[in-house]
């Protein structure tokens, strides 16, 4: 170790029990760059680099490709997110263990049947052995959960409004004792976890998403709470009878749906007369400074395949809702972000759905320096937030 607490490549490899060749390969591929390069050209690693290496090796063991690992570890300077990441890795490992236990049990039962010369139903055995498909499903689940957690954490840490988004949106629901509630596109369940102390008694809540992984994450976060059910289904075909919900919630969901008119009619169908549909979305100025930042660095980068507010935003969503519901009210959430650290901002950018990883993976240090200079110029990087909800009503029928 050097006197300022850094390790040479050889020392780092020896302490981590990996080969020097592996350290150099991760460096060359941009997966794990050294924290410092000395004047003599020595590549030096810090103690924090061991934490990042742990994550790289864990994800590699779990079946992630190096390209996927690069995207998920391009910035791990945020300690709170690192702790969340460990929890997600533990959950991933447990799911893999559970699946392998099922494979073991199936093979054991198959062997017993063969010993007894009984007929074996291979059609039931073979699907369990497709562990590659199971691994890919876990990879996608981890990536989605990880990216969602990154985006939530940026708002948690740097929002200027003391009332957090999930607290504010909960207040717009006006939940009442005994109501039947459906949430579509539940994400990780943060809405209910954040407000668990304020949920009225005897409320029945169905938390749903078309992703079984997201529903599982929501259930884990909310816990075994009385009155909560967890369902996996596509909101284009809601599997409930007419007029059965007092309230339906869609938090940042509508702009992902390309057949919204059908979905809205389906939502109206299952709402009771007098029921309420609350959906949130963005305005055209939302997070505009991030787009400007990334475009200034490299004009080839886009952070989303679609501009979400153009699909269904504060400027145009109301007219769509008015075609289906009897009254629609818009309520805006006043807030902004003041980000004084580069790492969480870079994490947010990397978590987006665009092509940024293609251009940032090999230029990470350059981009980090670029972002840090922007922050240092004014002491913090200001980001506009423009979000809100539409509260739509289905009128009471005579």
NORBEL-V382188 format. One record per pair of residues at least 6 apart in sequence whose C-alpha atoms are under 8 Angstrom apart, sorted by the first residue. I is the first residue (numbers start at 1). J is the second residue. D is the distance in whole Angstrom. If there is no record, write none. Layout:
[[I J D] [I J D]]
//
This chain:
[[1 7 5] [1 8 7] [1 11 7] [2 8 8] [5 46 7] [6 44 6] [6 45 5] [6 46 5] [6 47 7] [7 44 5] [7 45 5] [7 46 6] [8 42 7] [8 43 6] [8 44 5] [8 45 6] [9 20 7] [9 23 7] [9 24 8] [9 42 8] [9 43 6] [9 44 6] [9 45 7] [10 20 6] [12 45 7] [13 19 6] [13 20 5] [13 23 6] [14 20 8] [16 50 7] [23 32 8] [26 32 5] [26 33 7] [27 33 5] [27 34 7] [29 362 8] [30 70 7] [30 361 6] [30 362 6] [31 66 7] [31 69 7] [31 70 5] [31 73 7] [31 74 7] [32 49 8] [32 52 8] [32 53 7] [34 43 6] [34 44 5] [34 45 5] [34 46 8] [34 49 8] [35 43 8] [35 44 6] [35 45 5] [35 46 6] [35 49 7] [36 43 6] [36 44 5] [36 45 7] [37 43 5] [37 44 6] [38 44 7] [52 73 7] [52 76 7] [55 73 8] [56 69 6] [56 73 7] [58 89 8] [59 69 7] [59 89 8] [60 66 7] [60 69 8] [62 92 8] [62 93 7] [62 135 7] [62 139 8] [63 135 6] [63 136 8] [63 139 7] [64 139 6] [70 361 7] [71 350 7] [71 351 8] [71 357 6] [71 361 8] [72 143 7] [72 146 8] [74 347 8] [74 350 8] [74 361 7] [74 364 8] [75 343 6] [75 344 8] [75 346 7] [75 347 6] [76 82 6] [76 343 7] [76 347 8] [77 343 6] [77 344 8] [78 343 7] [78 344 6] [81 149 8] [81 150 7] [81 153 8] [84 149 8] [85 146 7] [88 142 7] [88 146 8] [89 142 8] [92 138 7] [92 142 7] [96 135 8] [99 128 8] [102 128 8] [103 128 6] [103 129 7] [106 125 7] [107 125 8] [110 120 7] [110 125 8] [113 119 7] [113 120 7] [114 120 7] [141 213 6] [141 214 7] [145 188 7] [145 214 7] [145 217 8] [147 348 8] [147 351 5] [147 352 7] [148 187 8] [148 188 8] [148 351 8] [150 344 8] [150 347 7] [150 348 6] [150 351 7] [151 348 6] [151 351 7] [154 344 6] [154 345 7] [154 348 7] [155 337 7] [156 164 7] [158 337 5] [158 338 6] [158 339 6] [159 335 7] [159 336 6] [159 337 5] [159 338 7] [160 335 6] [160 336 6] [160 337 6] [160 338 7] [161 334 7] [161 335 5] [161 336 7] [165 333 8] [166 190 7] [166 191 5] [166 194 7] [166 195 8] [167 191 7] [167 194 7] [167 195 6] [168 333 8] [169 389 8] [170 191 7] [170 195 7] [173 247 8] [173 278 7] [175 199 7] [175 200 7] [176 200 6] [176 203 7] [177 200 5] [177 201 6] [177 202 6] [177 203 6] [178 200 8] [178 201 7] [178 202 5] [178 203 5] [178 204 7] [179 202 7] [179 203 5] [179 204 6] [179 245 8] [179 246 6] [179 247 8] [180 203 6] [180 204 5] [180 205 6] [180 244 7] [180 245 5] [180 246 5] [180 247 7] [181 203 7] [181 204 6] [181 205 5] [181 206 6] [181 245 6] [181 246 6] [181 247 5] [181 248 6] [181 249 8] [182 205 6] [182 206 5] [182 207 6] [182 208 7] [182 245 7] [182 247 6] [182 248 5] [182 249 6] [183 205 8] [183 206 6] [183 207 5] [183 208 6] [183 248 6] [183 249 5] [183 250 6] [184 207 7] [184 208 5] [184 209 6] [184 235 7] [184 248 8] [184 249 6] [184 250 5] [184 251 8] [184 253 8] [185 208 6] [185 209 4] [185 210 7] [185 250 6] [185 251 7] [185 253 6] [186 207 6] [186 208 6] [186 209 6] [186 214 7] [186 215 7] [186 218 7] [186 250 8] [186 251 7] [187 209 7] [187 214 6] [187 215 7] [187 217 8] [187 218 7] [188 214 6] [188 215 7] [188 217 5] [188 218 4] [188 221 7] [189 207 8] [189 217 7] [189 218 4] [189 219 7] [189 221 6] [189 222 6] [190 218 7] [190 221 7] [190 222 8] [192 222 7] [193 221 7] [193 222 5] [202 227 7] [203 227 6] [204 227 5] [204 228 6] [204 229 8] [205 227 6] [205 228 5] [205 229 6] [206 228 6] [206 229 5] [206 230 6] [206 231 7] [207 215 7] [207 218 8] [207 228 7] [207 229 6] [207 230 5] [207 231 6] [208 215 6] [208 230 6] [208 231 5] [208 232 6] [208 233 7] [209 215 6] [209 231 7] [209 232 5] [209 233 6] [209 234 7] [209 235 8] [210 232 5] [210 233 5] [210 234 5] [210 235 8] [211 232 7] [211 233 8] [212 232 6] [215 230 7] [215 231 7] [215 232 7] [219 230 7] [233 239 8] [235 263 6] [235 266 8] [236 262 7] [236 263 5] [236 266 7] [237 263 8] [237 266 7] [238 266 7] [238 267 8] [238 270 8] [240 270 7] [241 270 6] [242 269 5] [242 270 4] [242 271 7] [242 272 8] [243 269 6] [243 270 5] [243 271 5] [243 272 4] [243 273 7] [244 270 6] [244 271 6] [244 272 5] [245 270 6] [245 271 5] [245 272 5] [245 275 7] [246 271 6] [246 272 6] [246 274 8] [246 275 5] [246 276 6] [247 271 7] [247 275 6] [247 276 5] [247 277 6] [247 278 8] [248 267 8] [248 271 7] [248 276 6] [248 277 5] [248 278 6] [249 277 6] [249 278 5] [249 279 6] [250 277 8] [250 278 6] [250 279 5] [250 280 7] [251 278 8] [251 279 6] [251 280 5] [251 281 7] [252 279 7] [252 280 5] [252 281 5] [253 279 8] [253 280 8] [253 281 8] [254 260 7] [254 279 7] [254 280 8] [254 281 8] [254 312 7] [255 281 8] [255 308 6] [255 309 7] [255 311 6] [255 312 5] [255 313 7] [256 308 8] [261 320 8] [261 324 8] [264 321 8] [264 324 7] [265 324 7] [267 277 8] [268 324 8] [268 325 7] [268 394 7] [271 394 7] [272 394 8] [273 394 6] [273 395 6] [273 396 4] [273 397 6] [274 393 6] [274 394 5] [274 395 5] [274 396 5] [274 397 8] [275 393 6] [275 394 5] [275 395 7] [276 391 7] [276 392 6] [276 393 5] [276 394 6] [277 390 8] [277 391 6] [277 392 5] [277 393 6] [278 389 7] [278 390 6] [278 391 5] [278 392 6] [279 389 5] [279 390 5] [279 391 7] [280 387 7] [280 388 6] [280 389 4] [280 390 6] [281 309 7] [281 312 7] [281 313 6] [281 314 6] [281 387 6] [281 388 6] [281 389 6] [282 308 8] [282 309 6] [282 313 5] [282 314 6] [282 386 6] [282 387 4] [282 388 7] [283 309 6] [283 313 5] [283 314 5] [283 315 6] [283 386 5] [283 387 6] [284 309 6] [284 310 7] [284 313 7] [284 314 8] [284 315 8] [284 386 7] [285 384 7] [285 385 7] [285 386 6] [286 384 6] [286 385 5] [286 386 4] [286 387 7] [287 383 6] [287 384 5] [287 385 6] [287 386 8] [288 383 7] [288 384 7] [289 382 7] [289 383 6] [289 384 7] [290 349 8] [290 383 7] [291 302 8] [291 303 7] [294 301 7] [294 302 8] [295 301 6] [295 302 8] [297 367 7] [297 370 8] [301 354 8] [301 355 6] [301 356 5] [301 359 7] [302 354 5] [302 355 6] [302 356 7] [303 349 7] [303 352 6] [303 353 6] [303 354 4] [303 355 6] [303 356 6] [304 352 7] [304 353 5] [304 354 4] [304 355 8] [305 353 7] [305 354 6] [309 315 8] [310 316 8] [314 387 7] [314 388 7] [318 328 7] [318 329 8] [318 330 8] [318 390 7] [321 328 7] [321 392 7] [322 328 6] [325 392 6] [325 393 6] [325 394 6] [326 392 7] [326 393 6] [326 394 6] [326 395 6] [327 392 6] [327 393 5] [327 394 7] [327 395 8] [328 390 6] [328 391 6] [328 392 4] [328 393 7] [329 390 6] [329 391 5] [329 392 6] [330 388 7] [330 389 6] [330 390 5] [330 391 6] [331 388 6] [331 389 5] [331 390 6] [331 391 8] [332 386 8] [332 387 6] [332 388 4] [332 389 6] [333 386 7] [333 387 6] [333 388 5] [334 385 7] [334 386 7] [334 387 8] [335 384 7] [335 385 6] [335 386 7] [336 382 7] [336 383 6] [336 384 5] [336 385 5] [337 381 8] [337 382 6] [337 383 5] [337 384 7] [337 385 7] [338 380 6] [338 381 5] [338 382 5] [338 383 6] [339 345 7] [339 375 8] [339 380 5] [339 381 5] [339 382 7] [339 383 8] [340 375 6] [340 379 6] [340 380 4] [340 381 6] [341 372 7] [341 375 7] [341 380 8] [342 368 7] [342 371 6] [342 372 5] [342 375 7] [343 368 8] [346 368 7] [346 371 8] [349 356 8] [350 356 6] [350 357 6] [360 367 7] [374 381 7] [375 381 5]]
//
